[in-house]
Amino acid sequence: MKKVISLILSVMMIVSLFAGCGSPAAPETTAPAAETNAPETAAPTAAQTEAVETVVYNVAIVQQLDHASLDEIRTAIVAQLQALAEEKGVTVQIQEYNGQNDTTILNQIGAQVVDDKVDMIIPIATLAATCMVTASEGTGIPIVYAAISDPETVGLTGISNVTGTSDALNTPFIIDMMLAVQPDIKTVGLLYSNSEANSATPIAEAKAYLDEKGIAYLEKTGNTSGEVTEAASALVGRVDAVFTPTDNAVMAVEASVAEILNAAGIPHYTGADSFVAAGAFATCGVNYTELGSKTADMAMDILQGGEVPEFHVMDGGIITVNTETAAALNLDYSAFGTMANTVVEVTTGE
């Protein structure tokens, strides 16, 4: 009996052991992740994308004063900068200032734009340029000036962060234009502002060339609008023609000057086509829209890391004639066609 009981207990122990162990568990495995070439990072937000892709340049355009020539340049600079910005996928924020031909105001503007930490200053005309260079000294802010007749004489060369465009005149050529239309000229009036630095060189060139030709000249100057018109009146009855370079003080009142000289039968030869559009007879000089566009081209290149080049002298050779003035003065200007490849005819106000 004891043997039977022992056998039963042994069998029960064996069954119990098998029940406790059960089947072995399968190994835990994880399905492989789908393959991808993209890094495991969160997608950038719209704001982050814009911050990476958008480059913004802050540019100050400082115009010396209001008149047609400088207005034309400013308009061309703005248009070309915006066109280039769109082309290159950047943003140019432009602040425009006008110095009203006043050194004090221009110096205040210079201090303001430097304090604003602009990326570039584009001054238009000589006084504006010299004031901006002085105001930004030591800051390294690039300055790209426009329409400086003689950059070297006014101290705008040899400065590492300063360059721009020059509208230097071919003064002897303009005197030759006079002689082509009026071969019997005896005396030429020189009308300009003696405070305009950019008038100094062409007036000196005119005197030297007239001396060489044996032609007398009479100088009359003025710095304010009233003084300029008085100076023009003082030439009436005393000269056969009048020469004015790219003088801002005269250009500001050219409509009045042209009225005075045209009424007296005196042709006014000038340094820019804007004078002619205001009533002067003729000029041979640069196209100011082209000058403004070239200035903007230089500016954008520098903003995007290009080197600061030497200043650029614009090609002249374009004769512009006011046909209404020519008719009023009974002048035959057909000789101009043999002197230049391009003769542009305009009327007053164009």
TAFENFEN-V679225 format. One record per backbone hydrogen bond with DSSP energy under -0.5 kcal/mol. CO is the residue of the C=O (numbers start at 1). NH is the residue of the N-H. E is the energy in kcal/mol with one decimal. If there is no record, write none. Layout:
BEGIN
{{CO/NH/E} {CO/NH/E}}
END
This chain:
BEGIN
{{1/5/-2.5} {2/6/-2.2} {3/7/-2.3} {4/8/-2.4} {5/9/-2.2} {6/10/-2.1} {7/11/-2.2} {8/12/-2.0} {9/13/-1.9} {10/14/-2.0} {11/15/-2.2} {12/16/-2.2} {13/17/-2.1} {14/18/-1.8} {15/19/-2.1} {16/20/-1.7} {17/21/-1.4} {18/22/-1.7} {27/29/-0.6} {39/41/-2.3} {45/49/-2.3} {46/50/-2.4} {47/51/-2.2} {48/52/-1.8} {49/53/-2.3} {50/54/-2.5} {53/55/-0.5} {55/91/-3.2} {57/59/-0.6} {57/93/-3.2} {58/119/-2.4} {58/120/-1.2} {59/61/-0.5} {59/95/-2.5} {60/62/-0.6} {60/122/-3.3} {61/63/-0.6} {61/97/-2.7} {62/124/-2.9} {63/99/-2.9} {64/101/-3.4} {65/67/-0.6} {67/71/-2.7} {68/72/-2.3} {69/73/-1.9} {70/74/-2.6} {71/75/-2.5} {72/76/-1.9} {73/77/-2.5} {74/78/-2.5} {75/79/-2.3} {76/80/-2.4} {77/81/-2.6} {78/82/-2.2} {79/83/-2.0} {80/84/-2.7} {81/85/-2.3} {82/86/-2.1} {83/87/-2.1} {84/88/-2.3} {85/89/-0.8} {85/90/-2.4} {86/89/-0.5} {91/57/-2.9} {91/93/-0.6} {92/94/-0.6} {93/59/-2.9} {95/61/-2.8} {97/63/-2.9} {99/102/-2.1} {101/103/-0.5} {102/106/-2.5} {103/107/-2.6} {104/108/-1.9} {105/109/-2.4} {106/110/-2.5} {107/111/-2.2} {108/112/-2.1} {109/113/-2.7} {110/114/-1.9} {111/115/-2.1} {112/116/-2.0} {113/118/-1.6} {114/117/-1.3} {119/142/-0.6} {120/60/-2.4} {121/123/-0.6} {121/144/-2.1} {122/62/-1.9} {123/125/-0.6} {123/146/-2.0} {124/64/-1.7} {125/129/-2.1} {126/130/-2.7} {127/131/-2.1} {128/132/-2.1} {129/133/-2.3} {130/134/-2.0} {131/135/-2.4} {132/136/-1.9} {134/137/-1.0} {136/139/-2.4} {136/140/-0.6} {142/121/-2.2} {143/145/-0.6} {143/163/-2.3} {145/165/-1.8} {146/125/-2.5} {147/149/-0.6} {148/151/-0.5} {150/154/-1.5} {151/156/-3.0} {152/155/-1.4} {158/160/-0.5} {159/162/-1.9} {161/143/-2.9} {163/145/-2.7} {164/312/-3.0} {165/148/-1.9} {166/314/-2.5} {169/171/-1.0} {170/174/-1.4} {171/175/-1.9} {172/176/-2.3} {173/177/-1.8} {174/178/-1.8} {175/179/-2.0} {176/180/-2.0} {177/181/-1.6} {178/182/-3.6} {182/185/-1.6} {186/216/-1.8} {187/240/-2.9} {187/241/-0.9} {188/218/-2.1} {189/191/-0.6} {189/243/-3.3} {190/192/-0.6} {190/220/-2.6} {192/194/-0.5} {192/222/-1.3} {193/196/-1.3} {195/197/-0.8} {196/199/-1.5} {196/200/-0.6} {197/200/-0.9} {197/201/-0.6} {199/203/-2.0} {200/204/-2.1} {201/205/-2.5} {202/206/-2.4} {203/207/-2.4} {204/208/-2.1} {205/209/-2.4} {206/210/-2.7} {207/211/-2.4} {208/212/-2.0} {209/213/-1.8} {210/214/-0.7} {210/215/-2.8} {211/214/-0.9} {216/188/-2.3} {218/190/-2.8} {220/192/-1.6} {224/228/-2.3} {225/229/-2.1} {226/230/-2.0} {227/231/-2.2} {228/232/-2.3} {229/233/-2.2} {230/234/-1.8} {231/235/-0.6} {232/235/-1.2} {232/236/-0.6} {233/236/-0.9} {235/238/-2.1} {235/239/-1.0} {240/267/-0.7} {241/189/-3.4} {242/269/-3.2} {243/191/-2.0} {244/271/-0.6} {245/247/-2.6} {245/271/-0.7} {246/248/-0.6} {247/251/-2.4} {248/252/-1.9} {250/253/-1.5} {251/254/-1.5} {253/256/-0.7} {253/257/-2.2} {254/258/-3.4} {255/259/-1.6} {256/260/-2.0} {257/261/-2.7} {258/262/-3.0} {259/263/-1.7} {260/264/-1.0} {261/266/-2.8} {262/265/-1.3} {265/267/-0.6} {267/242/-2.3} {267/269/-0.6} {268/281/-1.4} {268/282/-1.3} {269/244/-2.1} {270/284/-0.7} {272/275/-0.9} {272/276/-1.0} {273/277/-2.2} {274/278/-0.9} {275/278/-0.5} {275/280/-2.1} {276/279/-1.4} {277/349/-3.7} {281/322/-2.6} {282/270/-2.3} {283/320/-2.2} {285/318/-1.1} {286/273/-0.6} {286/288/-0.6} {287/291/-2.0} {288/292/-2.2} {289/293/-2.2} {290/294/-2.4} {291/295/-2.3} {292/296/-2.0} {293/297/-2.2} {294/298/-2.3} {295/299/-2.3} {296/300/-2.7} {297/301/-2.0} {298/302/-2.0} {299/303/-2.6} {300/304/-1.8} {301/306/-2.8} {302/305/-1.9} {307/309/-0.7} {311/313/-0.5} {312/166/-3.0} {312/314/-0.6} {317/319/-0.7} {317/342/-0.7} {318/285/-1.7} {319/344/-3.5} {320/283/-1.8} {321/323/-0.8} {321/346/-2.9} {322/326/-2.4} {323/327/-2.2} {324/328/-2.3} {325/329/-2.2} {326/330/-0.6} {326/331/-2.5} {327/330/-0.6} {331/333/-0.7} {333/336/-2.0} {334/337/-1.5} {335/338/-1.4} {336/339/-1.3} {336/340/-1.4} {342/319/-2.3} {344/321/-3.0} {346/323/-2.5} {347/350/-2.2}}
END
